[in-house]
Amino acid sequence: MKSYSVKELLSENFLLQEVTVNGWVKTFRSNRFIALNDGSTINNIQCVVDFESFDESLLKQINTGAALKISGTLVESQGRGQSVEIQVKDLKVHGGADPETYPIQPKKHSLEFLREKAHLRIRTNTFAAVMRVRSALSFAIHQYFQQNGFYYFHAPIITGSDAEGAGEMFKVSTLDDKNPPLDEDGNVNYKEDFFGKETNLTVSGQLEAETYAMALGKVYTFGPTFRAENSNTSRHLAEFWMIEPEMAFFDLDANMDLAEDFIKSVIKYVLDNCQDDLQFLEKRLLDEEKTKPQAERSEMALIEKLKFVAENNFMRVSYTEAIDILRNSKPNKKKKFQYPINEWGADLQSEHERFLVEKHFKCPVILFDYPAKIKAFYMRLNEDGKTVRAMDILFPGIGEIVGGSQREERLDVLKEKMAALGIDEEELWWYLDLRKFGSAVHSGFGLGFERLVLFATGMGNIRDVIPFPRTPQNAEF
């Protein structure tokens, strides 16, 4: 007999039919009621066992976490909490779960405890819901770009360049770390390494994506990136996923238009396709916020917040205007900011970004035209000579979720900026070639996927929206 998913059976399309379902036991009450879940939905299906029809030794194997195959008749439920249930006729235990040692019991577990059990935490309702939303977002991202004329580009994970200029990268090497070969100056001789040069795990696929955009028009990457920052915060990971579109013939305004439309589209997809999971996550968040002081509670419930973003225009504000707002704000005047804003040119911190979004404008904000000195070398210099055509999208509860820019397409200006920052032209000779052969206005942005999942699920820590988080001192599983 064909097996059905729990999600299919709960649709009631199989009422009064003989059905088979496989899944894991959530609870087993009174030796009679099995709550079964197979991961297809946040909801369980109740399976009713006639105690006298089954061997007692078989029933003793049915504990929380056990994997079962159940066959029976799908009928209308006589009890509360479910519309249908299965009257069990046949039952097989695929694999039991020792109730003495199985850690995911039907009770509330702390997120810290569950991070230590990351291989099993997906069996909880919270993480199952988060990962289904993550999957839906991933699909929506590909769907959006494919439907809008973009080509999916696989950027290299191993690279010899540092797109951000941050220098916080993971080295890739096969040299003997205890006795590496040295050159005449006593430095490690990377010419003898596997790739013949110093290489790292990528922090961004942007530079390589630009090369493809200048031939295919519109491309996007969606893959893992790596930062060796020693940041143990709720917003940072050492390994995370990035979405990075690059578009030829797009100026900054077109770039901002695309980024806003893209975010609204993928959030709308989740609203349309993940209602059960979002409702569960919203209730979880409301219960969690009841324990917080009134001043720290969110003004909007999760689904309301997602709809607000999907249905309203983002506020567009220049960096200069934002600095004036921040400098004259109450938190700044009363020295409540950890990083006070005193002058133009300051690098905005998360506390400043969240003030603009959550307190001042009370909507997502796109900041643009940042000081050149606090942005990357590849961003197009404005005519004023001191700002660049950069843009960041700021979200409530998150801060920066998107960073992008119009890229510097003028060879002479780009070379001057690289020289001023000490970036070797020989290392990026191929990137400079783009400005020699058919250069054109082009733009792009990067969106940290986990920050998007964080926003869409209402979770408070980025470690809880990726299957196996990689953070300082943690590479378990």
DODOMI-135238 format. One record per residue (C-alpha): residue number from 0; x, y, z. Coordinates in nm, 2 decimals, always signed. Layout:
> NUM  X  Y  Z;
...
This chain:
> 0  +0.00  +0.00  +0.00;
> 1  +0.13  +0.35  -0.09;
> 2  +0.24  +0.56  +0.21;
> 3  +0.11  +0.91  +0.25;
> 4  +0.26  +1.21  +0.43;
> 5  +0.09  +1.34  +0.75;
> 6  +0.03  +1.67  +0.56;
> 7  -0.16  +1.48  +0.29;
> 8  -0.37  +1.29  +0.54;
> 9  -0.47  +1.60  +0.73;
> 10  -0.62  +1.75  +0.42;
> 11  -0.91  +1.50  +0.48;
> 12  -0.91  +1.39  +0.11;
> 13  -0.86  +1.03  +0.22;
> 14  -1.15  +1.01  +0.47;
> 15  -1.28  +0.66  +0.53;
> 16  -0.99  +0.51  +0.32;
> 17  -0.73  +0.26  +0.42;
> 18  -0.40  +0.45  +0.45;
> 19  -0.04  +0.39  +0.55;
> 20  +0.19  +0.66  +0.71;
> 21  +0.55  +0.65  +0.84;
> 22  +0.68  +0.89  +1.11;
> 23  +0.81  +0.94  +1.45;
> 24  +0.63  +0.93  +1.78;
> 25  +0.58  +1.27  +1.95;
> 26  +0.37  +1.13  +2.24;
> 27  +0.20  +0.81  +2.33;
> 28  -0.08  +0.85  +2.58;
> 29  -0.27  +0.59  +2.78;
> 30  -0.13  +0.31  +2.56;
> 31  -0.39  +0.42  +2.31;
> 32  -0.32  +0.76  +2.14;
> 33  -0.01  +0.80  +1.93;
> 34  +0.08  +1.16  +1.80;
> 35  +0.28  +1.09  +1.49;
> 36  +0.48  +1.34  +1.28;
> 37  +0.69  +1.28  +0.97;
> 38  +0.83  +1.64  +0.92;
> 39  +0.59  +1.73  +0.64;
> 40  +0.39  +1.97  +0.86;
> 41  +0.40  +2.12  +1.21;
> 42  +0.08  +1.93  +1.29;
> 43  +0.07  +1.57  +1.41;
> 44  -0.18  +1.30  +1.31;
> 45  -0.34  +1.11  +1.59;
> 46  -0.33  +0.73  +1.56;
> 47  -0.57  +0.54  +1.79;
> 48  -0.46  +0.19  +1.90;
> 49  -0.69  -0.07  +2.03;
> 50  -0.48  -0.20  +2.32;
> 51  -0.62  -0.55  +2.30;
> 52  -0.54  -0.60  +1.93;
> 53  -0.16  -0.57  +1.97;
> 54  +0.10  -0.75  +2.17;
> 55  +0.20  -0.58  +2.49;
> 56  +0.57  -0.62  +2.41;
> 57  +0.52  -0.43  +2.08;
> 58  +0.34  -0.14  +2.26;
> 59  +0.63  -0.11  +2.50;
> 60  +0.86  -0.02  +2.21;
> 61  +0.64  +0.28  +2.13;
> 62  +0.81  +0.57  +2.30;
> 63  +0.88  +0.94  +2.21;
> 64  +1.12  +0.94  +1.92;
> 65  +1.05  +0.59  +1.79;
> 66  +1.00  +0.55  +1.42;
> 67  +0.67  +0.37  +1.32;
> 68  +0.48  +0.25  +1.01;
> 69  +0.11  +0.26  +1.07;
> 70  -0.18  +0.14  +0.86;
> 71  -0.55  +0.18  +0.92;
> 72  -0.86  +0.37  +0.84;
> 73  -0.87  +0.75  +0.83;
> 74  -1.18  +0.86  +1.01;
> 75  -1.33  +1.18  +1.16;
> 76  -1.19  +1.24  +1.50;
> 77  -1.42  +1.21  +1.81;
> 78  -1.18  +1.41  +2.03;
> 79  -1.06  +1.77  +2.04;
> 80  -0.75  +1.90  +1.87;
> 81  -0.77  +1.72  +1.54;
> 82  -1.03  +1.68  +1.26;
> 83  -0.92  +1.33  +1.15;
> 84  -0.74  +1.03  +1.30;
> 85  -0.63  +0.69  +1.20;
> 86  -0.79  +0.38  +1.35;
> 87  -0.48  +0.16  +1.36;
> 88  -0.50  -0.19  +1.21;
> 89  -0.14  -0.26  +1.16;
> 90  +0.17  -0.13  +1.33;
> 91  +0.54  -0.18  +1.28;
> 92  +0.83  -0.03  +1.48;
> 93  +1.11  +0.07  +1.24;
> 94  +1.34  +0.17  +1.53;
> 95  +1.28  +0.24  +1.90;
> 96  +1.41  +0.52  +2.11;
> 97  +1.52  +0.45  +2.47;
> 98  +1.31  +0.68  +2.69;
> 99  +1.59  +0.69  +2.95;
> 100  +1.85  +0.83  +2.71;
> 101  +1.65  +1.00  +2.43;
> 102  +1.71  +1.37  +2.49;
> 103  +1.42  +1.53  +2.30;
> 104  +1.14  +1.45  +2.53;
> 105  +0.79  +1.62  +2.50;
> 106  +0.88  +1.92  +2.73;
> 107  +1.03  +2.26  +2.68;
> 108  +1.40  +2.26  +2.62;
> 109  +1.63  +2.56  +2.62;
> 110  +1.78  +2.67  +2.29;
> 111  +2.12  +2.65  +2.45;
> 112  +2.06  +2.28  +2.54;
> 113  +1.93  +2.21  +2.19;
> 114  +2.24  +2.36  +2.03;
> 115  +2.44  +2.09  +2.20;
> 116  +2.21  +1.83  +2.04;
> 117  +2.20  +1.99  +1.69;
> 118  +2.18  +1.65  +1.53;
> 119  +1.84  +1.59  +1.71;
> 120  +1.70  +1.94  +1.76;
> 121  +1.53  +1.93  +1.42;
> 122  +1.29  +1.68  +1.58;
> 123  +1.14  +1.96  +1.79;
> 124  +0.85  +2.17  +1.66;
> 125  +1.05  +2.49  +1.68;
> 126  +1.34  +2.38  +1.47;
> 127  +1.13  +2.18  +1.22;
> 128  +0.92  +2.49  +1.16;
> 129  +1.23  +2.71  +1.12;
> 130  +1.39  +2.47  +0.87;
> 131  +1.08  +2.44  +0.67;
> 132  +1.06  +2.82  +0.64;
> 133  +1.43  +2.82  +0.55;
> 134  +1.37  +2.57  +0.27;
> 135  +1.07  +2.78  +0.14;
> 136  +1.28  +3.09  +0.14;
> 137  +1.56  +2.91  -0.05;
> 138  +1.31  +2.80  -0.31;
> 139  +1.16  +3.15  -0.33;
> 140  +1.50  +3.30  -0.39;
> 141  +1.58  +3.08  -0.69;
> 142  +1.23  +3.12  -0.82;
> 143  +1.25  +3.50  -0.81;
> 144  +1.58  +3.52  -0.99;
> 145  +1.49  +3.26  -1.25;
> 146  +1.16  +3.43  -1.33;
> 147  +1.34  +3.77  -1.37;
> 148  +1.60  +3.67  -1.62;
> 149  +1.89  +3.59  -1.39;
> 150  +2.14  +3.31  -1.45;
> 151  +2.26  +3.10  -1.15;
> 152  +2.63  +3.13  -1.11;
> 153  +2.85  +2.91  -0.89;
> 154  +3.12  +3.12  -0.75;
> 155  +3.44  +2.95  -0.63;
> 156  +3.47  +2.86  -0.26;
> 157  +3.85  +2.87  -0.27;
> 158  +3.99  +3.21  -0.38;
> 159  +4.31  +3.40  -0.39;
> 160  +4.14  +3.74  -0.34;
> 161  +3.97  +3.91  -0.05;
> 162  +3.66  +4.09  -0.18;
> 163  +3.59  +4.28  +0.14;
> 164  +3.95  +4.38  +0.22;
> 165  +3.89  +4.27  +0.58;
> 166  +4.17  +4.02  +0.60;
> 167  +3.96  +3.79  +0.82;
> 168  +3.97  +3.48  +0.61;
> 169  +4.03  +3.11  +0.66;
> 170  +4.35  +2.99  +0.50;
> 171  +4.34  +2.68  +0.26;
> 172  +4.67  +2.50  +0.26;
> 173  +4.83  +2.16  +0.23;
> 174  +5.17  +2.27  +0.37;
> 175  +5.31  +2.11  +0.68;
> 176  +5.19  +2.36  +0.95;
> 177  +5.48  +2.25  +1.18;
> 178  +5.75  +2.27  +0.92;
> 179  +5.64  +2.48  +0.62;
> 180  +5.88  +2.56  +0.34;
> 181  +6.03  +2.91  +0.37;
> 182  +6.15  +3.16  +0.11;
> 183  +6.47  +3.36  +0.11;
> 184  +6.32  +3.61  +0.35;
> 185  +6.21  +3.35  +0.60;
> 186  +5.84  +3.38  +0.51;
> 187  +5.61  +3.08  +0.42;
> 188  +5.68  +2.99  +0.06;
> 189  +5.33  +2.95  -0.08;
> 190  +5.47  +2.87  -0.43;
> 191  +5.51  +2.52  -0.29;
> 192  +5.16  +2.50  -0.17;
> 193  +4.88  +2.31  -0.36;
> 194  +4.76  +2.61  -0.56;
> 195  +5.10  +2.77  -0.59;
> 196  +4.98  +3.08  -0.40;
> 197  +4.82  +3.18  -0.08;
> 198  +4.45  +3.09  -0.09;
> 199  +4.15  +3.12  +0.14;
> 200  +3.78  +3.03  +0.18;
> 201  +3.57  +3.29  +0.01;
> 202  +3.41  +3.58  +0.20;
> 203  +3.21  +3.67  -0.11;
> 204  +3.14  +3.56  -0.47;
> 205  +3.08  +3.92  -0.58;
> 206  +3.40  +3.99  -0.78;
> 207  +3.37  +3.66  -0.97;
> 208  +3.00  +3.72  -1.03;
> 209  +3.08  +4.06  -1.18;
> 210  +3.28  +3.89  -1.45;
> 211  +2.97  +3.68  -1.55;
> 212  +2.73  +3.98  -1.53;
> 213  +2.95  +4.16  -1.78;
> 214  +2.87  +3.89  -2.03;
> 215  +2.53  +3.73  -1.93;
> 216  +2.37  +4.06  -1.81;
> 217  +2.22  +3.94  -1.48;
> 218  +2.35  +3.66  -1.26;
> 219  +2.32  +3.56  -0.90;
> 220  +2.52  +3.34  -0.66;
> 221  +2.37  +3.15  -0.36;
> 222  +2.63  +2.96  -0.17;
> 223  +2.84  +2.93  +0.15;
> 224  +3.08  +3.20  +0.25;
> 225  +3.32  +3.22  +0.54;
> 226  +3.45  +3.49  +0.78;
> 227  +3.72  +3.43  +1.04;
> 228  +3.59  +3.70  +1.27;
> 229  +3.62  +3.61  +1.64;
> 230  +3.27  +3.74  +1.70;
> 231  +3.06  +3.53  +1.94;
> 232  +2.74  +3.73  +1.90;
> 233  +2.38  +3.63  +1.82;
> 234  +2.42  +3.79  +1.47;
> 235  +2.75  +3.63  +1.35;
> 236  +2.85  +3.29  +1.21;
> 237  +3.19  +3.18  +1.07;
> 238  +3.01  +2.98  +0.79;
> 239  +2.69  +3.12  +0.64;
> 240  +2.51  +3.15  +0.31;
> 241  +2.50  +3.45  +0.08;
> 242  +2.28  +3.56  -0.20;
> 243  +2.46  +3.79  -0.44;
> 244  +2.31  +3.92  -0.76;
> 245  +2.51  +4.12  -1.01;
> 246  +2.36  +4.32  -1.29;
> 247  +2.51  +4.49  -1.59;
> 248  +2.36  +4.83  -1.69;
> 249  +2.20  +4.88  -1.34;
> 250  +2.27  +5.20  -1.15;
> 251  +2.22  +5.24  -0.78;
> 252  +1.85  +5.34  -0.81;
> 253  +1.78  +5.02  -1.02;
> 254  +1.98  +4.82  -0.76;
> 255  +1.77  +4.95  -0.47;
> 256  +1.45  +4.89  -0.67;
> 257  +1.56  +4.53  -0.73;
> 258  +1.67  +4.46  -0.37;
> 259  +1.34  +4.59  -0.23;
> 260  +1.12  +4.40  -0.48;
> 261  +1.33  +4.08  -0.42;
> 262  +1.29  +4.09  -0.04;
> 263  +0.92  +4.16  -0.06;
> 264  +0.87  +3.88  -0.31;
> 265  +1.04  +3.61  -0.10;
> 266  +0.87  +3.72  +0.22;
> 267  +0.53  +3.71  +0.04;
> 268  +0.61  +3.35  -0.08;
> 269  +0.67  +3.24  +0.28;
> 270  +0.35  +3.41  +0.39;
> 271  +0.15  +3.23  +0.12;
> 272  +0.31  +2.89  +0.17;
> 273  +0.42  +2.85  +0.54;
> 274  +0.11  +2.97  +0.74;
> 275  +0.10  +2.67  +0.98;
> 276  +0.47  +2.71  +1.06;
> 277  +0.45  +3.09  +1.09;
> 278  +0.15  +3.07  +1.32;
> 279  +0.34  +2.83  +1.55;
> 280  +0.65  +3.05  +1.55;
> 281  +0.44  +3.36  +1.62;
> 282  +0.28  +3.19  +1.92;
> 283  +0.62  +3.08  +2.04;
> 284  +0.75  +3.43  +2.01;
> 285  +0.45  +3.58  +2.19;
> 286  +0.50  +3.33  +2.48;
> 287  +0.87  +3.42  +2.49;
> 288  +0.80  +3.80  +2.49;
> 289  +0.56  +3.77  +2.79;
> 290  +0.87  +3.71  +3.00;
> 291  +1.03  +4.03  +2.88;
> 292  +0.98  +4.39  +3.02;
> 293  +0.71  +4.58  +2.83;
> 294  +0.97  +4.82  +2.67;
> 295  +1.16  +4.53  +2.51;
> 296  +0.86  +4.36  +2.35;
> 297  +0.80  +4.38  +1.98;
> 298  +0.53  +4.62  +1.86;
> 299  +0.42  +4.38  +1.59;
> 300  +0.35  +4.01  +1.60;
> 301  +0.55  +3.80  +1.36;
> 302  +0.30  +3.76  +1.07;
> 303  +0.19  +4.12  +1.10;
> 304  +0.56  +4.23  +1.08;
> 305  +0.62  +4.01  +0.77;
> 306  +0.31  +4.15  +0.60;
> 307  +0.41  +4.51  +0.69;
> 308  +0.75  +4.46  +0.51;
> 309  +0.59  +4.28  +0.21;
> 310  +0.32  +4.54  +0.16;
> 311  +0.49  +4.88  +0.23;
> 312  +0.76  +5.08  +0.06;
> 313  +1.10  +5.10  +0.22;
> 314  +1.22  +5.45  +0.33;
> 315  +1.52  +5.57  +0.13;
> 316  +1.75  +5.80  +0.33;
> 317  +2.10  +5.93  +0.25;
> 318  +2.38  +5.85  +0.50;
> 319  +2.42  +6.23  +0.56;
> 320  +2.05  +6.26  +0.65;
> 321  +2.08  +5.96  +0.88;
> 322  +2.38  +6.10  +1.06;
> 323  +2.19  +6.42  +1.13;
> 324  +1.89  +6.22  +1.27;
> 325  +2.12  +6.01  +1.49;
> 326  +2.33  +6.30  +1.61;
> 327  +2.02  +6.49  +1.72;
> 328  +1.84  +6.19  +1.86;
> 329  +1.76  +6.15  +2.23;
> 330  +1.97  +5.84  +2.28;
> 331  +2.27  +6.01  +2.14;
> 332  +2.22  +6.34  +2.33;
> 333  +2.17  +6.14  +2.65;
> 334  +2.47  +5.92  +2.58;
> 335  +2.26  +5.60  +2.56;
> 336  +2.44  +5.48  +2.25;
> 337  +2.74  +5.26  +2.31;
> 338  +2.90  +5.43  +2.01;
> 339  +2.81  +5.80  +2.02;
> 340  +2.76  +5.98  +1.69;
> 341  +2.96  +6.30  +1.69;
> 342  +3.05  +6.37  +1.33;
> 343  +2.99  +6.28  +0.97;
> 344  +3.19  +5.98  +0.86;
> 345  +3.11  +5.75  +1.15;
> 346  +3.06  +5.38  +1.07;
> 347  +2.71  +5.30  +1.18;
> 348  +2.67  +5.02  +1.43;
> 349  +2.37  +4.79  +1.48;
> 350  +2.23  +5.01  +1.76;
> 351  +2.22  +5.31  +1.52;
> 352  +2.06  +5.11  +1.24;
> 353  +1.80  +4.96  +1.46;
> 354  +1.72  +5.31  +1.60;
> 355  +1.65  +5.44  +1.25;
> 356  +1.43  +5.15  +1.16;
> 357  +1.25  +5.07  +1.49;
> 358  +1.22  +5.41  +1.66;
> 359  +1.25  +5.69  +1.40;
> 360  +1.11  +5.57  +1.07;
> 361  +0.93  +5.25  +1.20;
> 362  +0.98  +5.07  +0.87;
> 363  +1.26  +4.91  +0.67;
> 364  +1.52  +5.17  +0.56;
> 365  +1.76  +5.19  +0.27;
> 366  +2.06  +5.41  +0.34;
> 367  +2.27  +5.52  +0.05;
> 368  +2.57  +5.74  -0.05;
> 369  +2.81  +5.64  +0.23;
> 370  +3.15  +5.79  +0.30;
> 371  +3.41  +5.63  +0.08;
> 372  +3.65  +5.57  +0.36;
> 373  +3.42  +5.32  +0.54;
> 374  +3.32  +5.13  +0.23;
> 375  +3.49  +4.88  +0.00;
> 376  +3.73  +4.98  -0.29;
> 377  +3.50  +4.86  -0.57;
> 378  +3.21  +5.10  -0.49;
> 379  +3.16  +5.38  -0.74;
> 380  +3.29  +5.72  -0.62;
> 381  +3.04  +6.00  -0.64;
> 382  +3.11  +6.34  -0.80;
> 383  +3.17  +6.49  -0.46;
> 384  +3.48  +6.28  -0.42;
> 385  +3.40  +6.17  -0.06;
> 386  +3.09  +5.94  -0.09;
> 387  +3.03  +5.62  -0.28;
> 388  +2.72  +5.48  -0.45;
> 389  +2.66  +5.23  -0.17;
> 390  +2.34  +5.12  -0.01;
> 391  +2.24  +4.91  +0.29;
> 392  +1.89  +4.78  +0.37;
> 393  +1.81  +4.79  +0.74;
> 394  +1.54  +4.57  +0.91;
> 395  +1.37  +4.58  +1.25;
> 396  +1.53  +4.35  +1.50;
> 397  +1.82  +4.27  +1.26;
> 398  +1.99  +4.59  +1.15;
> 399  +2.17  +4.55  +0.82;
> 400  +2.03  +4.27  +0.61;
> 401  +2.15  +4.38  +0.26;
> 402  +2.47  +4.55  +0.16;
> 403  +2.53  +4.66  -0.20;
> 404  +2.65  +4.93  -0.44;
> 405  +2.69  +5.05  -0.79;
> 406  +3.03  +4.92  -0.88;
> 407  +3.32  +5.14  -0.99;
> 408  +3.33  +5.10  -1.37;
> 409  +3.60  +5.36  -1.45;
> 410  +3.95  +5.20  -1.48;
> 411  +4.15  +5.51  -1.37;
> 412  +3.93  +5.57  -1.06;
> 413  +3.94  +5.21  -0.96;
> 414  +4.32  +5.19  -0.99;
> 415  +4.36  +5.51  -0.78;
> 416  +4.14  +5.37  -0.51;
> 417  +4.33  +5.04  -0.51;
> 418  +4.66  +5.22  -0.48;
> 419  +4.54  +5.43  -0.19;
> 420  +4.43  +5.11  -0.01;
> 421  +4.75  +4.92  -0.09;
> 422  +4.57  +4.66  -0.30;
> 423  +4.80  +4.49  -0.55;
> 424  +4.69  +4.53  -0.91;
> 425  +4.86  +4.21  -1.00;
> 426  +4.64  +4.02  -0.76;
> 427  +4.32  +4.15  -0.93;
> 428  +4.45  +4.19  -1.29;
> 429  +4.14  +4.00  -1.41;
> 430  +3.90  +4.23  -1.22;
> 431  +4.07  +4.54  -1.38;
> 432  +4.03  +4.38  -1.72;
> 433  +3.65  +4.42  -1.69;
> 434  +3.71  +4.79  -1.69;
> 435  +3.93  +4.77  -2.00;
> 436  +3.71  +4.56  -2.22;
> 437  +3.35  +4.68  -2.26;
> 438  +3.31  +4.85  -1.92;
> 439  +2.96  +4.96  -1.83;
> 440  +2.76  +5.08  -1.54;
> 441  +2.68  +4.78  -1.32;
> 442  +2.56  +4.71  -0.97;
> 443  +2.49  +4.43  -0.72;
> 444  +2.42  +4.35  -0.35;
> 445  +2.47  +4.07  -0.10;
> 446  +2.21  +3.94  +0.14;
> 447  +2.31  +3.72  +0.43;
> 448  +2.06  +3.43  +0.40;
> 449  +2.06  +3.34  +0.77;
> 450  +1.97  +3.70  +0.86;
> 451  +1.67  +3.67  +0.63;
> 452  +1.57  +3.35  +0.80;
> 453  +1.61  +3.51  +1.14;
> 454  +1.37  +3.79  +1.04;
> 455  +1.12  +3.55  +0.88;
> 456  +1.10  +3.31  +1.18;
> 457  +1.13  +3.56  +1.47;
> 458  +1.42  +3.36  +1.62;
> 459  +1.66  +3.56  +1.83;
> 460  +1.99  +3.39  +1.76;
> 461  +2.15  +3.32  +1.42;
> 462  +2.28  +2.99  +1.55;
> 463  +1.92  +2.87  +1.55;
> 464  +1.84  +2.92  +1.19;
> 465  +2.12  +2.72  +1.03;
> 466  +2.14  +2.34  +1.06;
> 467  +2.49  +2.31  +1.21;
> 468  +2.63  +2.65  +1.33;
> 469  +3.00  +2.72  +1.29;
> 470  +3.12  +2.98  +1.55;
> 471  +3.44  +3.04  +1.73;
> 472  +3.55  +2.73  +1.93;
> 473  +3.26  +2.53  +1.78;
> 474  +3.27  +2.30  +1.48;
> 475  +3.08  +2.01  +1.63;
> 476  +2.87  +1.77  +1.41;
